[in-house]
Amino acid sequence: MASEIEVRHVSDTEIWVGSSKTTLIEGSIIFVEAVGSHSAESAQAQIEINDRLARMVPDRVNYLIDMNRAGKSSPEARKIWKEISDYENTGRVALFGLHPVARVLASFVMSITTNNKVQFFRTKEEGIKWINKQ
């Protein structure tokens, strides 16, 4: 993990990577509140945190990603984000946000994935409902 990326462990189920908050909710959902732009280093730090939380889930882990305050991601970071949906233990990935940047980022992520595990929603509640339909 790059030394310039601040990682704060608030509790076993809440970890911050820079300004982005990651929590394990409902027992099997990794909820990421993405804030700001992301470099390859910050994306790699986020993946390491996701992996740590995913080990706490006995079966498949789902992701709920709030894109409302997300910024641009570097091409290397986008490649790292795409890898999440390819993990064998990944259930569903629900991205949500009403901010125009969120829609652009989500459409990019959805265009590079070849599976139907990833969907974009307007609200957090819609995303959780879709995840829980499994």
C-alpha positions as CSV (number, residue, x, y, z in Angstrom):
1,M,0.0,0.0,0.0
2,A,1.4,3.4,-0.9
3,S,2.5,5.5,2.0
4,E,0.8,8.7,0.9
5,I,-2.7,7.0,1.0
6,E,-4.1,7.4,4.5
7,V,-5.9,4.3,5.8
8,R,-7.8,4.6,9.1
9,H,-9.3,1.6,10.8
10,V,-12.2,3.0,12.8
11,S,-13.5,-0.5,13.8
12,D,-13.4,-4.1,12.4
13,T,-16.2,-3.1,10.0
14,E,-15.4,0.5,9.2
15,I,-12.3,1.6,7.4
16,W,-11.5,4.8,5.6
17,V,-9.2,5.1,2.6
18,G,-8.4,8.8,2.2
19,S,-11.9,10.5,2.2
20,S,-13.8,7.3,1.2
21,K,-15.6,5.4,3.9
22,T,-16.0,1.6,3.6
23,T,-18.2,-0.4,6.0
24,L,-19.5,-3.9,6.2
25,I,-23.3,-3.7,6.4
26,E,-26.1,-6.3,6.7
27,G,-23.5,-9.0,7.1
28,S,-22.6,-9.4,3.5
29,I,-22.5,-6.0,1.8
30,I,-19.4,-3.9,1.5
31,F,-20.7,-0.3,1.4
32,V,-18.2,2.1,-0.2
33,E,-18.9,5.9,0.0
34,A,-16.5,6.9,-2.8
35,V,-15.2,10.5,-2.4
36,G,-12.9,12.3,-4.8
37,S,-10.6,11.2,-7.5
38,H,-8.7,7.9,-7.4
39,S,-5.2,6.9,-8.4
40,A,-4.0,3.4,-8.9
41,E,-2.5,3.6,-5.4
42,S,-5.8,4.6,-3.7
43,A,-7.7,2.0,-5.8
44,Q,-5.2,-0.7,-4.7
45,A,-5.6,0.5,-1.0
46,Q,-9.4,0.2,-1.4
47,I,-9.1,-3.3,-2.9
48,E,-7.0,-4.4,0.1
49,I,-9.6,-3.0,2.5
50,N,-12.4,-4.7,0.5
51,D,-10.5,-8.0,0.7
52,R,-10.1,-7.6,4.5
53,L,-13.8,-7.0,4.9
54,A,-14.8,-9.8,2.4
55,R,-12.9,-12.3,4.6
56,M,-15.5,-11.6,7.3
57,V,-18.3,-12.8,5.0
58,P,-18.9,-16.6,5.0
59,D,-20.3,-16.7,1.4
60,R,-20.5,-14.3,-1.4
61,V,-19.9,-10.6,-0.7
62,N,-21.9,-7.9,-2.4
63,Y,-20.9,-4.3,-3.0
64,L,-22.9,-1.2,-2.7
65,I,-21.0,1.8,-4.0
66,D,-22.2,5.4,-3.5
67,M,-20.9,7.4,-6.5
68,N,-22.5,10.7,-5.5
69,R,-19.2,12.3,-4.4
70,A,-16.9,10.3,-6.6
71,G,-14.4,12.0,-8.8
72,K,-12.4,10.8,-11.8
73,S,-10.4,7.6,-11.6
74,S,-7.1,7.1,-13.4
75,P,-7.1,4.4,-16.2
76,E,-5.2,2.1,-13.8
77,A,-7.7,2.7,-11.0
78,R,-10.6,1.9,-13.4
79,K,-8.9,-1.4,-14.3
80,I,-8.6,-2.3,-10.6
81,W,-12.3,-1.4,-10.0
82,K,-13.3,-3.7,-12.8
83,E,-11.5,-6.6,-11.2
84,I,-13.9,-6.6,-8.2
85,S,-16.8,-7.9,-10.3
86,D,-14.6,-10.7,-11.6
87,Y,-13.8,-12.1,-8.2
88,E,-15.2,-15.5,-7.6
89,N,-16.7,-14.5,-4.2
90,T,-18.4,-11.4,-5.6
91,G,-22.2,-11.6,-5.6
92,R,-23.7,-8.4,-6.9
93,V,-22.3,-4.9,-7.4
94,A,-24.8,-2.1,-7.1
95,L,-23.6,1.4,-7.9
96,F,-25.8,4.4,-7.2
97,G,-25.9,8.1,-7.4
98,L,-27.8,11.1,-8.8
99,H,-24.7,13.2,-9.6
100,P,-24.0,13.4,-13.3
101,V,-20.3,12.4,-12.8
102,A,-21.6,9.3,-11.0
103,R,-23.6,8.3,-14.0
104,V,-20.6,8.7,-16.3
105,L,-18.4,6.7,-14.1
106,A,-21.0,4.0,-13.6
107,S,-21.7,3.7,-17.3
108,F,-17.9,3.3,-17.9
109,V,-17.7,0.5,-15.3
110,M,-20.7,-1.2,-16.7
111,S,-19.4,-1.0,-20.2
112,I,-16.1,-2.8,-19.4
113,T,-17.7,-5.7,-17.4
114,T,-19.0,-8.7,-19.2
115,N,-21.3,-10.0,-16.5
116,N,-24.7,-9.0,-15.2
117,K,-23.4,-8.7,-11.6
118,V,-23.2,-4.9,-11.9
119,Q,-26.1,-2.6,-12.1
120,F,-26.6,1.2,-11.6
121,F,-29.4,2.7,-9.5
122,R,-30.5,6.2,-8.6
123,T,-30.7,5.5,-4.8
124,K,-29.1,3.4,-2.1
125,E,-32.4,1.8,-1.3
126,E,-32.9,0.6,-4.9
127,G,-29.4,-0.9,-4.8
128,I,-29.9,-2.7,-1.5
129,K,-33.3,-4.1,-2.8
130,W,-31.6,-5.5,-5.9
131,I,-28.7,-7.0,-3.9
132,N,-31.2,-8.7,-1.5
133,K,-33.1,-10.3,-4.4
134,Q,-30.4,-12.9,-4.9
